[in-house]
Amino acid sequence: MTSQHRPTDPVQQRTSPSGRRTARRTRRSTAARSLCVVAAAGVALAGCSTDAPSPSGSSGSSGSISDGGAPGSATPSSGVRVTGAPAPLATLVSKVYAGGDLTHTSSPSAAAALKARKSVSGPVTATAKVGSWMGTPVAVVTTGDDVTLAVGPTWKVVGGWWPSLGVTKPSLGGGPRWVLAIGSDGRKGQPLERTRADVLQVIGIDGKGGGGVMGMARDLWVPLSTGGKGKINSAMVAGGPKAQVSTVKQVTGLPVEGYVVLGFTGFKKIVDEQGGIPIVIPKTVVASHAKNMVIKAGAQTLSGAEALAYARERKTLPDGDFGRSRHQGEVILAAAVKAKLAGPIAIPAALTSFSKVGKSNLTAEQILTFTAGLHQLSPLKVGRGVAKGAFGWAGKQSIVILGAEARSLFAEFRDGNLS
């Protein structure tokens, strides 16, 4: 996401140490400006509301997950009152604040973070939101500045941050971490996970408040994990999303954790269900593939159809596929800003919405801690880039050949940060 058109990509300045420093400063400055602008625009355009819609079939406060306890307000004997939590989850949260043993009811990393916590003496009032990720119950419980992340159906704490308990650092699976976001080109009747990837974006967080989004031009000519060479986005056709992740890992050297994949219809549905994406469009775009839909420059909230058109347009852009990949990164960062404004409490609803239309190999713990990690990002420490190269030919196919610029970008992203 950017508020200015940049004809010269900072990646081109990586030929020397001073050039790399300039690139980082340029991207950090651009990201900071754009994130702040979109944050302000998002609040205004959303009518100052940051509430996410409740999952379908859910009350929004407790979900419709069967987990051995009735939803509602629960006040365990410790004096911890949890609104919207089923009884087993409320009991678990009570142990967090009353100093109970969490050895068998927390992930190893969360248990380690909470081991030296201070118990509270007074009453605690918390709010829970419950949803699901690929059929697994997930929950976010908040009280003050504290956030507890939990996974069911036998509830356990998998992460969070607890400043009120004297826990100094968030527990979010460590860092750096990367996830591959895939947009499938599958049309009606075609398998979502066995068509070419129209979108390939690597989302990274460094575990220290920084992160980045790196687009992969889909015409990159690379060794495929399924064998031979081909355009990078063809790996999914032969081997599904896992093969696409393996190919990206092989090309970039980044240990990508897993994938999330959406089709065109699913993308539009999620964006519309979440009330659109507030964004600042730097330059008017005419989406030639979408009946010449005009997306004007300026602050606005894109509908699902508009966001998809903006993310897919290539022919009318001066830098073609590279520009498209840049636009995709802008949309992802804009969606992340909106999510940050809504707060971690909105995560379960978002994961529930995605699960209805998307696919992923990430566990509930992985996606919950990774998504919550996005809420820890500082706008000053988020950057983006596009892996590109020179144009060439493979037979009659127009391709992009990886060069030093792309490899430098991969190296820079090894810490999970592109700022």
C-alpha positions in Angstrom: 0.0 0.0 0.0 1.4 3.3 -0.9 0.2 6.9 -1.2 2.7 7.9 -3.9 3.5 6.5 -7.3 7.2 5.5 -7.4 8.6 5.2 -10.9 12.0 4.1 -9.6 11.8 1.0 -7.4 14.1 1.1 -4.4 15.3 -2.5 -5.3 17.2 -0.9 -8.1 19.4 0.9 -5.6 20.9 -2.3 -4.1 24.2 -2.3 -5.9 26.1 -1.0 -2.9 25.8 -0.9 0.9 24.7 2.8 0.7 22.2 1.9 -2.0 20.7 -0.8 0.3 20.4 1.7 3.1 18.7 4.2 0.8 16.3 1.4 -0.3 15.4 0.6 3.2 14.8 4.3 4.1 12.7 4.8 1.0 10.5 1.8 1.6 10.2 2.5 5.4 9.2 6.1 4.7 6.7 5.1 2.0 5.2 2.4 4.2 5.0 4.7 7.2 3.3 7.4 5.3 0.8 5.1 3.5 0.0 3.0 6.6 -0.8 6.2 8.6 -2.8 7.7 5.7 -4.9 4.5 5.3 -5.3 4.1 9.0 -6.9 7.6 9.2 -8.9 7.1 6.0 -10.1 3.7 7.3 -11.5 5.0 10.5 -13.3 7.9 8.7 -14.7 5.9 5.8 -15.9 3.2 8.2 -17.8 5.7 10.2 -15.3 5.4 13.1 -16.5 1.8 13.6 -13.9 -0.9 14.1 -16.3 -3.8 14.9 -15.9 -6.8 12.6 -19.1 -8.7 11.6 -19.9 -11.9 13.5 -19.3 -15.2 11.9 -22.4 -16.6 10.2 -24.3 -18.9 12.5 -22.7 -17.3 15.5 -23.8 -14.8 18.1 -20.5 -13.0 17.6 -19.6 -13.3 21.2 -19.4 -17.0 21.7 -19.6 -18.7 18.3 -21.5 -22.0 17.6 -18.7 -24.4 18.6 -19.6 -27.4 20.7 -16.9 -27.6 23.3 -18.5 -29.0 26.4 -19.8 -25.8 27.9 -22.6 -23.4 27.3 -21.7 -19.9 26.0 -22.4 -16.8 28.0 -20.9 -15.1 31.0 -18.9 -17.3 33.3 -17.4 -16.3 36.7 -15.1 -19.0 38.1 -14.4 -19.1 41.8 -11.3 -17.0 41.2 -13.3 -13.9 40.5 -12.5 -13.8 36.8 -15.5 -13.0 34.7 -15.4 -13.9 31.0 -18.2 -12.7 28.8 -18.9 -14.7 25.7 -16.8 -17.8 26.6 -18.0 -21.4 27.0 -17.3 -22.7 30.5 -14.1 -24.6 29.7 -12.5 -21.6 28.1 -13.6 -19.4 31.0 -12.0 -21.8 33.4 -8.8 -21.7 31.4 -8.7 -17.9 31.4 -9.3 -18.0 35.1 -6.1 -20.1 35.5 -4.1 -17.6 33.5 -5.0 -14.7 35.9 -5.3 -16.7 39.2 -1.9 -18.3 38.9 -3.1 -21.8 38.1 -0.9 -24.5 36.6 -0.9 -24.2 32.7 1.6 -27.0 32.0 -0.9 -29.2 30.3 -3.3 -26.5 29.0 -0.8 -24.3 27.1 1.6 -24.6 24.2 5.2 -24.9 25.3 6.0 -21.3 24.2 2.9 -19.8 25.9 3.6 -21.8 29.1 7.2 -20.6 29.2 6.0 -16.9 28.7 3.4 -17.3 31.5 5.6 -19.2 34.0 6.8 -16.1 35.8 3.5 -14.2 35.6 2.1 -12.4 38.5 -1.4 -13.4 39.7 -4.0 -10.7 40.2 -5.7 -10.1 43.6 -8.8 -8.2 42.4 -11.7 -9.1 40.1 -11.0 -9.5 36.3 -13.5 -8.9 33.6 -12.7 -10.2 30.1 -14.4 -10.6 26.8 -14.1 -13.6 24.5 -14.8 -14.0 20.8 -15.0 -17.5 19.4 -14.8 -18.7 15.8 -13.3 -21.5 13.8 -10.3 -22.2 11.5 -10.9 -25.1 9.1 -13.2 -26.8 11.7 -11.1 -26.1 14.8 -12.4 -23.7 17.4 -10.3 -20.6 18.0 -10.8 -17.8 20.5 -9.4 -14.4 21.4 -9.9 -13.2 25.0 -9.2 -9.6 25.9 -9.1 -7.6 29.1 -7.5 -4.2 29.2 -4.3 -4.4 27.1 -4.1 -8.2 27.6 -4.8 -10.7 24.8 -5.1 -14.4 25.3 -5.2 -16.7 22.2 -6.7 -20.1 22.7 -7.5 -23.2 20.5 -10.2 -25.8 21.2 -12.0 -28.0 21.4 -10.0 -29.1 24.5 -9.0 -25.5 25.1 -5.4 -24.5 25.5 -3.6 -21.2 25.5 -1.3 -20.9 22.4 -0.2 -17.3 22.7 -0.9 -13.7 23.5 0.5 -10.8 25.5 -0.2 -10.0 29.2 1.3 -6.7 30.4 -1.0 -6.6 33.4 0.6 -9.9 34.6 4.2 -8.5 34.2 4.9 -10.6 31.1 7.3 -8.4 29.2 7.2 -10.0 25.7 4.3 -11.3 23.5 4.2 -15.1 22.9 3.4 -15.5 19.2 5.5 -18.4 18.0 8.8 -16.5 17.8 10.2 -15.0 14.7 10.9 -14.4 11.9 7.9 -16.2 10.2 6.6 -16.2 6.7 3.3 -17.3 5.1 2.5 -17.5 1.4 -0.8 -15.9 0.3 -2.0 -17.5 -3.0 -4.7 -16.2 -5.2 -6.0 -19.1 -7.3 -7.0 -18.6 -11.0 -9.6 -21.3 -10.6 -12.8 -20.5 -12.4 -16.3 -22.0 -11.8 -16.1 -25.7 -11.8 -12.3 -25.8 -11.6 -10.4 -27.0 -8.5 -9.2 -24.2 -6.3 -5.9 -25.9 -5.5 -5.0 -27.2 -8.9 -5.0 -24.1 -11.1 -2.3 -21.5 -11.8 -1.6 -19.1 -9.0 -2.7 -15.6 -10.1 -1.3 -14.0 -6.9 1.8 -15.0 -5.0 2.6 -12.8 -2.0 5.0 -13.7 0.8 3.9 -12.1 4.1 6.6 -11.9 6.8 6.9 -10.8 10.4 10.2 -10.5 12.3 8.8 -11.0 15.8 10.1 -7.6 16.9 7.4 -5.4 15.5 8.5 -5.3 11.9 7.4 -7.1 8.8 7.0 -7.0 5.0 5.0 -8.1 2.0 7.0 -9.5 -1.0 5.3 -10.1 -4.3 6.5 -12.7 -6.7 6.0 -11.9 -10.4 4.0 -14.8 -11.8 6.1 -15.0 -14.9 9.4 -15.7 -13.0 11.1 -18.7 -14.8 12.4 -20.9 -12.0 13.1 -24.6 -11.1 9.8 -26.1 -10.0 9.6 -28.4 -6.9 7.6 -30.8 -9.2 10.5 -31.1 -11.6 11.9 -29.1 -14.5 11.6 -25.4 -15.1 8.6 -23.3 -15.6 6.8 -20.1 -14.6 6.7 -19.9 -10.8 2.9 -19.9 -10.7 2.6 -23.2 -12.6 3.8 -25.3 -9.6 0.3 -25.4 -8.1 -1.1 -27.0 -11.3 1.1 -30.0 -11.0 1.5 -30.4 -7.2 -1.1 -28.2 -5.5 -0.4 -25.4 -2.9 2.2 -27.5 -1.1 4.3 -27.7 -4.3 3.8 -24.0 -4.8 5.1 -23.3 -1.3 8.1 -25.7 -1.9 8.9 -23.8 -5.1 8.8 -20.4 -3.4 11.0 -21.7 -0.5 13.5 -23.2 -3.0 13.7 -19.9 -5.0 13.8 -17.4 -2.2 15.6 -19.5 0.5 12.9 -18.4 3.0 11.4 -21.1 5.3 7.8 -20.3 4.5 5.6 -21.9 7.1 2.6 -22.6 5.0 -0.1 -21.2 2.7 -3.5 -19.6 2.5 -5.3 -19.8 -0.8 -8.4 -18.1 -2.1 -10.2 -18.0 -5.4 -11.7 -14.9 -7.1 -15.2 -15.5 -5.7 -14.0 -16.2 -2.2 -11.9 -13.1 -2.2 -14.8 -10.9 -3.2 -17.0 -12.5 -0.7 -14.7 -12.0 2.2 -14.0 -8.4 1.4 -17.7 -7.6 1.1 -18.5 -9.5 4.3 -15.9 -7.4 6.1 -17.3 -4.1 4.8 -14.7 -3.4 2.1 -11.0 -2.4 2.2 -10.1 1.2 3.1 -7.1 2.2 0.9 -5.5 5.2 -0.8 -5.1 4.5 -4.6 -2.0 6.5 -5.8 -3.1 6.6 -9.5 -6.3 6.0 -11.3 -6.5 2.5 -12.8 -8.8 1.3 -15.6 -9.2 -2.5 -15.1 -9.3 -3.7 -18.7 -10.2 -7.3 -17.7 -13.1 -6.2 -15.6 -15.1 -4.4 -18.4 -12.9 -1.3 -18.0 -13.9 -0.7 -14.4 -12.4 2.6 -13.3 -10.8 2.8 -9.9 -10.0 6.4 -9.2 -7.0 7.8 -7.3 -7.6 8.9 -3.7 -8.8 7.6 -0.4 -11.8 5.2 -0.7 -13.2 1.8 0.4 -12.9 -0.8 -2.3 -15.7 -3.4 -2.6 -14.7 -7.0 -3.3 -15.1 -6.6 -7.0 -13.1 -3.4 -7.0 -10.3 -4.8 -4.9 -10.0 -7.9 -7.1 -9.9 -5.7 -10.3 -7.2 -3.5 -8.8 -5.2 -6.5 -7.7 -5.5 -8.3 -11.1 -4.9 -5.5 -13.6 -1.8 -5.7 -15.6 -2.3 -4.7 -19.2 -2.8 -0.9 -18.6 0.1 -0.6 -16.1 3.4 0.7 -17.4 5.3 -2.1 -15.6 2.8 -4.8 -16.3 3.1 -7.9 -14.1 5.4 -6.1 -11.7 2.8 -3.4 -11.2 0.1 -5.9 -10.6 2.2 -7.6 -7.9 2.8 -4.2 -6.3 -0.9 -3.5 -6.3 -1.5 -6.9 -4.7 0.9 -6.0 -1.9 -0.9 -2.7 -1.4 -4.3 -4.4 -1.0 -2.8 -6.9 1.5 -1.3 -4.1 3.6 -4.5 -2.1 3.5 -6.4 -5.1 4.7 -3.8 -5.6 7.5 -4.3 -1.9 8.6 -8.1 -2.4 8.8 -7.6 -5.5 10.8 -5.2 -3.7 13.2 -7.8 -0.9 13.7 -10.5 -3.6 14.5 -8.2 -5.1 17.1 -7.3 -8.7 17.9 -10.9 -9.3 19.1 -12.0 -9.4 15.4 -9.6 -12.2 14.4 -12.0 -15.2 15.1 -14.7 -13.7 12.8 -12.1 -13.1 10.1 -10.8 -16.7 10.3 -14.3 -18.1 10.3 -15.1 -16.1 7.1 -11.9 -17.3 5.4 -12.5 -20.9 6.3 -15.8 -20.9 4.4 -14.2 -20.1 1.1 -10.5 -20.7 1.4 -7.9 -23.4 2.0 -4.8 -23.6 4.1 -2.4 -26.1 5.6 -1.7 -23.9 8.6 -2.9 -25.2 12.0 -5.2 -23.2 14.1 -2.3 -22.4 16.4 -0.1 -21.2 13.5 -2.7 -19.0 11.9 -4.0 -17.6 15.2 -0.5 -16.6 16.5 0.6 -15.3 13.0 -2.5 -13.2 12.5 -2.2 -11.8 16.1 1.4 -11.0 15.3 0.2 -8.6 12.6 -1.4 -6.5 15.4 2.1 -6.1 17.0 3.5 -4.5 13.9 4.7 -0.9 13.9 3.8 1.2 10.8 7.4 2.4 10.8 8.7 -1.1 10.4 6.7 -2.5 7.6 7.9 -2.5 4.0 7.1 -4.2 0.7 8.9 -5.2 -2.5 8.5 -7.2 -5.7 10.8 -9.9 -6.8 11.4 -9.2 -10.5 14.0 -9.4 -13.2 14.8 -9.1 -16.9 12.4 -10.1 -19.6 13.2 -13.1 -21.8 11.8 -16.0 -23.7 11.4 -19.7 -23.1 10.3 -21.0 -26.5 7.2 -18.9 -27.3 6.6 -17.9 -23.7 7.4 -14.5 -22.4 9.2 -15.0 -19.0 11.0 -13.0 -16.3 14.5 -14.1 -15.4 15.6 -13.9 -11.8 18.6 -11.6 -11.3 20.7 -9.9 -8.7 18.0 -7.5 -7.6 15.5 -10.2 -6.7 18.2 -12.2 -4.9 19.2 -9.2 -2.9 15.5 -8.7 -2.0 15.3 -12.4 -0.8 18.4 -11.9 1.3 17.0 -8.7 2.9 13.8 -10.5 3.8 15.5 -13.2 5.7 15.0 -11.4 9.0 11.2 -11.2 8.2 11.4 -7.4 7.7 11.5 -5.3 4.5 11.6 -1.9 6.2 
